[in-house]
Amino acid sequence: MNSINVRIAGVVLMTALLGQVNVNAQDSEPNKWAPEHISIDGQATEWPKPLQFYNNDTKLFYTIANNKDTLFMIVSSPDQASQRRILRSGLSVSINATGKKKGGAMITFPLVGEIMGAPDVPKESRQKLADEWKRQALANVKEIKVEGLTGVTDGNIPANNSYGIRTSAAFDAAGNLVCEMAVPLALAGIPAGYDKPVAYRFRVNSVSATERREFEKALREKQAKASKDGGAPAMPDEETRANMVLFFSSEFWTKQTLAAHP
């Protein structure tokens, strides 16, 4: 095959791949109509494949859907760094019915806490054990954090609540972290039959500034000890470099209109 044909074949392949999922949502793109009998369980089994959009900043695949009274969202994260941040500090989803890409009601989940450690076990067993810990922690999340929802006090509320807010996160068979959320349209400030674009923000959170300072202090002390002992300053090891991804958040905004009943 000559070079021209190779380039043409490459373009055709890339076009086909991009046709499977939109790289970035366009403003005012419509939601999907929510699948019937949808279960918020951290599994994507009821959702059409592939998910509708992909965002490269956050490395998230996602679809936003609704029925006549509820807004649904699903996010799938294959990226290890994004998974670590979500597990440590949560995924925050903001909803602004005015269409402005700022503010709005916000839900943060899953609130897992610190599960990144692993006991002193052989290296070949460590990853398997850490994965099991993560699955168990996700299955036992007790709270979510809310802000700006109509009729709901800001702060942490039970994951199993009486407001109709449902969230779940779990790992699928392929190792993707799947997060699902359902919230009544009224709680998000979206009137029935609303036909204007709604703005959504997805943010993969970083650790708090306090946690970052504590981590950096421990690293400085480790480097200082190495220098005092006559060696070169200790370079960050693999675990330290992996933890440093927790310092940085990533996010994006998009606008979509509500889906009409098909």
N, C-alpha and C positions, 0 to 999 in steps of 0.2 A: 504493500500500500504506500503510495507516495505521500509526501509531506502535506500536500493540499488536502488529500482525502483524510489523512489523520486529523487535521484541524477541523474539517467538516464533521467528522465522526464525533470529535470531542464536543463541538457545539451542540450537536443533536443530543448527545448524552446529557450534557448539562441542562439543556432545555427540558428534557424529560424529567430529570430529577427535581428541578425547581417547580415543575408542574404538579408535583405531588404535594407540595406544601408552600404556601406563600411565605417569603422570607420576612416580610414586615407587613403588619396590617395597615390598610389605608384608612384615613379618617372617614367616618360615616359609612364604613362597611357594615352590613347588617349582621346581627347575631344569628346563630343557628336556632331553630325551634328545638326545645329541649326534648331528648328522647323520652319515650313513654316509660313509666315505672322506673325512673332513674334512681339508683341507689348511691348515696354518698358514702363510699366505703374505701376510697383510695385505690380503686381499680378502674380501668378505662373500658371495661367490657361493653357497656351500653353505648359508648360514644363512637360516632363514625370515624374511621381511620383513613388517612392520618389525621391528627389534630389540625385545625384550620390554619394556624399561623406559627411562625418561629421568630424569636427575637435573638439576635446574635450577641447583644450586650449582656443579657442575662443567661443565655444558653437555654431558654425555655421554649418548649412547644406548648401551645395553649388554644383553647376554644372557649368562647363566651356564648352562652345560650340562655333562653328564657322560655317560659310558658306564660299564661295569662297573668299570673300573680307572683312568680318567683324567678329570680336571676340565678343562673348556674355558671360555674367556672371550673375548668379542669386545666391543670398544668402538669407537664411531664418534664422532668429534668434528668437527662442522661449524663450531665457534666458533674464530675466528682467535686470540683470546687464549689459549684452552686449547691450541690447536695449538702456539703458540710456546713455552709452558711445557713441554709434553711433549717437543718437539724439543730444548729447551735442557737440561732437568733430568730428564726421564723421567716415566713413569706408574708408580706403586707400587701393587701389588695385595697386600693382606694377607688371609690365610685363617686363621681360628681355629675349630678343630673343636669347642671347648667351647661355642661360641655367644656368648662374651663379646665385646663390641664394644671390644676393645683387644688389643694385642699380636698374637701369631700369626706364622705363617710369612709371609715377604714376598719378592716378586720385583719388581725395578725394571727397566724397559726402555722404549723403546730408549735405549741409552747412546750418544748421537750426539755430544755435545760442541758446541763453538762453531761454528755454521754461519750465524749471523745476518748476518754482514757481506756486503757486495756491492762489487765493484770499481767503479772510477770509469768508469762507462759511462753513456750517455744514459738519462734517467729512463724513457723508454718501453721500454727493453730490460732495465732493472734487475730488475723483478718476474719476468719470464720466466726470466732467468738465475738468480735466487735460488730460484725454484721447482725448476729443474733441479738445483741444488746440493742442495736438500733431498731430492729423490728419490734422488740418487746416494748421499748420506750414509746414508739409511735402508737402502739396498740393501747397504751395506758395514759395517753394525754388527757388531762382533766380539765384544762381551761383554754380559752382563747382570749385575745385582747381586742376590745372594740373602742371606736372613737367616732363621734358624730352621727351615730345612727338614731333615727327618730324613735323616741320613747324608750331608749336604752341608755342607762347610765354608763359614762365612759369608764373604762378600766377592764379588769379581768372578770369574765363571767364563765360559768360552767360550759364546757364543750357540749354537754347534754343539757340544753337550756329550753325554756318555755317560749322563746321569741320566734322560733322557727328557723334560727340560724344553725346550719349544719356544716360541719367541716370534717375532713378525714385526710390522712396521709399514710401511704404505705409504699413498699417497694414491690414492683411487679417482677415477673419471672425473668425479665431481661436486665434487671438491676436498675431500672429507671425509678426515680422517686416521683410518685404520682400524688398530687394534692388536689382535692375536690372541695368545692364550697357551694352552698345554696343559701340565699338570703331573700326574704320577702321583698318585693319591689318597694312596698310602702316604707319599710325600715330604711331603705337606701334613698328615700326621698324621690322616688320615680312614680309619677301618677299612672294610673291605669290608662292604657291606650296612648302613652307618650310616644310622639313620633319624631322628636328631636335627638340629635346625637348625644350620647352619654360618654363622658370621659372616664377612662380607667387607667390606673397606674398599678403596675406589678413591680414590687421592690424586693429583691433578695437582700436581707438585712446583714449588716456587719455586727460584730460584738460591740458592746458599749465602750465608751472612752475609758472608763475605769478599768475594765478588763484588759484593754489594750495596754494601758500604762503599767499594769501589774505584770503583764507578759514581757514587755520591753525591759522593765526593771530586772526581772529574773534573767533575761538574756544578757544584760550588761554585767550583772554579777558573775555569771558563768564565764564571760569573756575576761573579766578582770582577774578572776581566780586563775585562769589559764596563763595569763601574762605574768602573774605573781609567781607562779610555779616555774617560770623560765621558758615557757613555750610561747608559740605564736597565739594571738587572740583566736579563740575558738570560732570556727566558721559555723553558721547555722546547720544543724544536722537535718536529715530528711523529715523527721517529725516536726522540727521547728519551722522549716520552710512550708510544710503542709498547713501548720496552724496560722501562718502569716496570711493566708488567703482569707482568713476570717476577719481581717482588719478592714476589708473593703466591701462596700455595698455596690449593687448594680440595679438599675431600674429603667423603666420606659413607660411612656404614656401612649395611649391610643384612644380613638373615638369609634364607637359603633352605635348603630341604631337598634332598637328592639326589633326582634323578629315578629312578623304577623303570623297568625295561625295558618299553617299550610293548607 
